[in-house]
C-alpha cells in the first residue's frame, strides 16, 4: 500500500517537481555585495594604531563594484563619527571564489590636469617625527577600463571608469579611479580575512508582481 501522493517503488512525490529539480538560489560569498548599512568591524594593525582599540566598528554607506574582463573588485566605504575608511575585496583571477582583502583611504580627489605619469610620489607624515614626511614612490602596473556600479541608500548608478593601478616597493598600493575628468586616489595595504567581522544589514524584501 503506497502512501498518498508517493510511489512505493521510487519513494518520491508523484505530483509536482522533485526537490532536486527546483532552481537553486546561488550562495553569495560573505565578502561580496555586502548590504548597505551593514556594520563592519576592523581589527587590522592600521585600525589598532589609529584608534588605540583592538577593533573598531564602522557602518557601510557606499558600495562600489568594478567589473572588467580581468577584474572584479568591491570597495566598501565605511564611516563612523570621525573618519572614513575603505574595505577592498578583489576576486583572485583564475579561482572560482577566492578573494584578497585590503584596507584603503582616499588620499586625494581632484580634477584631471596632465595625463597620469608612470611614477607618482606621495608624502605621508612620519610617525616617528611629526616635523618630517615620508616619501613613497608608486609605479604604474596596469590601466583597466571598467564598469562601476555605485550603490548607496538612495539606489545605484553605473559609470564607465578607468582604473590606474600602482604599487610601491614595499607592496603598498594605489588605485586611481578616473571617472570623466575626476580623479579619486585610493592608497592601501593588504590585510587578513581574520581582521574583518561583518554584521550584515537586513536587505529589503523584493516585491512580488
N, C-alpha and C positions, 0 to 999 in steps of 0.2 A: 504493500500500500504506500503510495507516494504522498509526501507532504504537499499541501496545497501550493500550487504555483511552482513546484520544483520537480525535476526529473530525478527519479531514484537512481537512474543509471549515471547521469552526468553530474548530479549534485549541484545544479545551478538553476537560477530562475529561468522559467520558460518565457516570461514576458519581460519586455524592457531590455536595456543594454546590459551586457556584462560589465562589472565594475572596472575590469582591466581595459575595456574599450572606451571608457569615458575620457575625454581630453583632460590632461593633467596641466594644472597651472604651473609654469616654470618656477622653480625655487629661486628667489632673489638672494644674491650674495649679501651678507650682512653689511659690507662696505659700499654697496652700490645703491644709488638713488635713495639715500637716507632722507626721510621726510623732513620738510621744513618745520622748524620749531622743536626739533629733537634736541635733547641735551647730550652733550659730548664731553666726557671727562678726559683730560690730557694729563699724563704723568711723566712726560719725557724730560730730559735733563734741562732743556731750554726753559720749559714751563717752571720747573723747580727753581732755576736760577732767577727767573724774572719775578715770580710771585712769593718765593720763600716757603711755599707749601709743597707737600709731596705730590699733590694733584690739584687741578683747578677745573671747574665746570663752566662750559660756555653753551650758548644757545645757537643753533644753526639758523641763520637768517637768509642766506642766499646760497644757491647751489649752481655751479657752473659745470656743464658736461661738454667736453670737447671730443669730437669724433672725426677721424680721418682713416685712410687706408691702413696706416700703421700705428694708430693712436686711439686709445680710449682712456680718457682722464676725467676725474671728478675733482673739482676744487670747492671745498665746503667752507664758506665764510662764516666764522664763529665769532660771537660777540659776548662780552659781559659789560658791566657798567663802565669799565675803563679802557678796554682795548679790543682790537680785532686781530684774530689770527686765522690762518687758513690751513685746513687739513687736506692734503693731497692724496688721491688714490689713483694709481696708474696700473692698468692691466699689463701684465708681463707678456710681451709678444711671444707667440709660439706655445703658450699654455692655454688650457681651457678656462680655468677660473682662478688664476693666481695673481696676486696684486702686491705692489710695494706701496708703502705709506710714507708720507713726508709732512713736515711742518714748515709753513711759509709765512711770510709777512709781505704786505705791499710796501715796497721800498720807495716807489715814486709813481706818480701819474702825471702825464703831460701830453701836449700835442707833438706830433711828429714834425721835426725840423729836417735835419740832414738824414740821409739813409743810415740805418744802424750799422756800426762797424763790426769787424770780426772779433775785436778785443775791446772789452769795456772794463774800466777800473772803478770800483766803488769804494767809498771810505766809510768806515764804521768806527764808533767810539771805542777806544782801547779800554777794556775792563780793568786793566791794571794801572792806567794813568789817564785821568779824566781830561788832561790837557793835550792828549795826543790822539791821533786817529790811526786805525789800521787799514792799510790799502789791500784790497783783494781784486786780483785780475781774473776776469771771466773770459773764456774763449768760446766762440760760437761753434756748436756742433751740428746744428740742423735748422732748417726752416720748414715748417709744416703748415700748409693751408688746411684749415679745419672748419667744421660747423660747430658753433657754440649754441647750446641751449641754456638760457639763463632763467632760473626759476626762483621766485620769492613768494611772499604771502599774497601778492596781487595776481600771480599767474606766471606764464612763461612766454619768452620771446626767443627767436632764433636769429643768429647773425653769422655772416661769413667773416672769419678772422684768420690771422696769420700768427703762428707761434714761432718765436725765435728762441732756440734752446741753447743755453750756455752752461759751462761747468768750469769750476776753478781747479787749481792744482790740489786743493785739499778736499775735493769731492763735495764742494758746496755748489748749489745750483741756482741758476737764474733763468726764469722763463718770462719772456716779454710778449704780452698779448697786444697785437696790433689790430684794432677794430676801426676801420675807416682811417682817420688821421689821429686817433687817440691811442696812446701807449700806456699800458699798465705793467710795471716792473715788479715781478714776484721774486723774492730770494728765499731759499730754503735748504733744508737738510733732510736726509732720510731719518726716520725714527722706526721703532719696533711696533709690531702689532700689539704687543702686550702693554704699550704705552697709551692705548685707547680703550675707553669704555663707552659704549653707545646706549643711550636710553631713547628708543625711537618714539616719536610722537604718533598718536593715532591718526591715520590717514582718513579723510572724509569718505564715507561710503559712496560708491558710484550710483547714479540714479538709473533705475531700470526704465526702459522705454515701453 
